Amino acid sequence: MGRIERRFADLKKQKRAALVTFVTAGDPDYETSLKIINGLPKAGADIIEFGMPFTDPMADGPAIQAAGLRALHGGQTLKKTLKLVKAFRAGDKDTPVVLMGYYNPIYVYGVEKFLVDAKAVGADGLIVVDLPPEEDDELCIPAMKAGLNFIRLATPTTDDRRAPAVFRNTSGFVYYVSVLGITGTKTPDLKSVRKNVIRLRNHTNLPIAVGFGVKTAEQARAIAKNADGVVVGSALVSAIKDSLAKSGNASPKTVKAVHSLVSDIARGVRS
C-alpha cells in the first residue's frame, strides 16, 4: 500500500473526504513555489498535485494557463519540478504527491528516465490528461510497473460503456471532472456530480475525487458529502496571481494568500 492508498484509508476511518490541492510547480518562481507547497499540509491539504508546466495545456482554463506561463518564464522545467518534489519530500515523508500535466514534456524527458527519477524523488502518482486508455502501453503500464499510481480522469460523458476501459488500469484514485470544458471556468452542478459519482462507483472500488470549478468552502462541503475527495486548483493559482506585485513577482502576501484559502476550504471539507 502506497502513500495515496494509506491516506484515503486513514481518511475513511475518520469518515471524511480528502482535500486535494493543485498548484503549478514553479509559480511564480521556484523559491516561492516551494514555500507554498511546503505549507500546504499544515494548511489542510491531504494530497498535493504538482502541476508540470506546459506551453499548450489544452484542458486548462485561463488561470492555470497563466500560472504555467509564469512558471515557464521563471525558468521552471520538468527537471526543476522533480527537484521541487525532492525538496518537499525532504521535510514531509507522508503527504502523497501527484504529478499532473501533459505527455509531451515527459516524452521529451524520456519516459523510462522520467519514471525512475519521479519515483526516486518521492512522487506517488501521475495524472496525464492527454493519454487515453488506448495508449496505456505508452506511459500508464510502465508507470504502474515503476511503482507509481496512474490516476485517470472520468467526466460527465464517461458513460457505462466507456467506464470499464477508463478504470481498467487506473490506481490510487479516480479524478472526476465535474464540468464539461476546461478548468476553473464553470461551477459544478451538485446534483449532476452526486448522480455521476454514485453511478461510477458501480465500476470501481477506488476513491473518487471531484475537481474542476471548486472554489469555495461551501462547494467543497457539498461535494465532500458524496465524494471521497475534493480537488481545488484554479482557485489557488488565482490566489497566487491576485497576490503578485505590479512587477509580476511574488509579494509578501503570496504564500499566505494560498495557505489561507486552503485552510478555509479545508474547514468546508471537514465540516
N, C-alpha and C positions, 0 to 999 in steps of 0.2 A: 504494500500500500504506500503510495507516494504522498507528497505533501497536500496535493489537491484533494485526494480521496480522504485523507485524515482530517483535513479542515471541514469538509462537508459532513463527515461522520460526527465530528465534535459538535458542529452546529445543530445537527439533527437531534443530538442528545439535549441540547439547550432549547430545542423547539423554536428555532428562529432561522431566518434566511441569511445568506451571506451578502455582504456588501462588496461588490467587485468594482474597483476603481480603475479607470483608464487615464493615463497621461502619456503624451508623446515624449519619448526619450530625447533629451537634449533641448527641450523647450523651456524657457527661451535661450538657455545656454547650459552647458554641461554641469557646472557647479550648482546653479540654482535648481536644475532638474534633480540633481542628487539630493539636495536638501528637501525638496518637495517629496520625493519618493521615500526617503528615509523616515519622514514624519507621518506617512500615510497610515501605517498600522496603529500608531498611537491615536491618530485622529478617528479611527474606527473602521479602516479598510480591512477586510478579511482575506482578500485576494487582490493582487495588483497586476494589471495588464500594462506592459511596456509597449507603447506604440513604436514600431520601427518606421522612421520617416521615409517617405517615398514621394517622388515627384508627381505621380499620377494615381492618387488614391481614389479610385472610382466609386467606392462605396461610402465615402465620407463626405459630409457636408462642409459648408464654409468654415466653421470653427476649427475642425480637425485638419482641414486642408491648410489653413493659415498656420496652425501650430506646426505642421510638418515643414512648411516653408521656413518658418522662423528657426526651427532646429537645423535644417539643412544649411541655411545661410550662416548659422553659427558654427558650422563645421562638423555637425553630427554625421556619423557614418554608422554602418552596421557594426563594425568593429568596436566603435566607441559605445554603441548601445550594449554590446556584450560586456564591455568594461564597466558600464554603469550597473548592470546586473551583478557583476562580481563585487563591486564596491558596496552595493546594498546588502548582498548576502553576507559580507564580512561582519555586519552588525545585526543580522536577522537570519537565523537559521530555520525559522518555522513558517513564515508567511509565503504562501505559494506565489510564484512568479510565472506569468504567461506572456510570451512574446507574440504580439499581434500585428499583422500587416499583410503584405503582398508578396507574391512569389519572386518577382523579378530581382530584388536585392539578394535574396537567398540563392537564387540560381547563379547570379554573378559572383557571389562569395564562394560558391561551391557547396552543393548540398551535403556531401559527406563531411567536409570540414566544418560547415556551419553546425551540423548536428553534434559533432564531437565537442566543438567549442561551447555551444549553448548548454550542453549537459555539464561541461566542466565548470562553467561559471555559476551554475546553480539554478538555471531555468528549469521549470517543471512541465511546461506545455506550450503548444503553438496554436494560434488561430491564424490561418492563412485564407483570406476571404475569397480569393480568385482561383482556388483549386477545387473543382467539384469532385464528387466521389469517383467519377470515371477516370480521374487522374491520380488515384491513390498510390499507384506504384512510383509516382514522381517524388513524393515527399511524405505522405501520410504513413505508409507502411515502413519506410526507412526510419521515420521519427519514432514510431512505436517500438521498433527493434532497438533503437538507441536509448530507450527508456523515457521518452518524452510523450506526454499525452497529446493527442491530436484532437482538438476541440472543434466541432463542426457547428456551422450556423444552420438554424432552421428558421423559416419565415412563415408568414400567413398563407403563402402559396404552397408550402410543403404539405401536400395532401397525403392521404393514407396510402396511396400507391407509391409515392416518392419516398416517404419516410423511412422504410426499411433500408433503402440504398444509402440514404443520408447518414443513418445511425450505425451502419454495419461496422465500420472501423473507428467510430468515434469513441473517445475515452475522456475521463476527467469530469466533464460536464457538457451539456448542450447549451449553446448560446441561442436563445430565441429572440429573433429580431421582431420587435413589437409593432413595427410600422412598415409599410411598403415605401421604398425610396432610400435616400441617403441619411446619414446620421444627423441627429440634432435639429431636424427641420420640422418635425411633426410631433404632436402629443399622442401618446398611446391611448387607444380605445380600451379601457379597462375590461369591459365586457368581452370584447374580442380576445384580449390577452388571456383572460381566465378560461374561455372556451377552448382556445387552441392549446394552452398548456395542459389542460385536462385530457384533450384528445391525443396529444403527443405522448403522454405518459403510457398510453396503450402500446407504444412502440419501443420504449426504452425504460430501463431502471436507473439511468443516470440522472443526477440532479439537473434541473432546468433553470438556467439563469436568464432573466429578461432584461434586454437593453434596447438602445436606440430611442432617444427622446425623453429619458427620465431626467428631470431637472430639479425636482423639489422633494422635500421630506414627505409631503403628503402623497405624491405619486409613488414614492418608494414604499411607503407604508401600505398603500393599497395593493401594489404588485406583490409585496412580500407575503400577503395573506395566502396566495396561491402558488407562488414560485419558490424555488429553493435558493434563488439568488437574485439580486438586483444589480444591474450594471450601469454605472454612471461615467460618462466620458466627456461629451461635448460641453456639459455644464462646467466641468473642471477646467478644460482648456480655455473656455470663455472667461473664467475667473482669472486665469493667468493673463490673458490678453487685456482685460479691463484694469489690471493692476500695474501694467507696464508704464514706465516713464515715457514722456513725449518722444524721447530718442528711440524708443522701442526696446530698451534694455530693461532688465529686472529692476524693480524698485524695492524699498524696504517692506512694502505691503504684499509682495508677490507670494511668498511662501505661506504667509499667514492667511491670505485670501483663500487659497486652495484648502488648507487644513481646516479652516473654519466652516467652509461649505461641506466638506466631508463629514465633519463632526455633526453638523445639522442633519444631513441626510442619514447618517448612521443612527441617530436618535429615531428617525422615522422608521427605519428598517427594524429596529429593536423594540419598538413600541407595540 
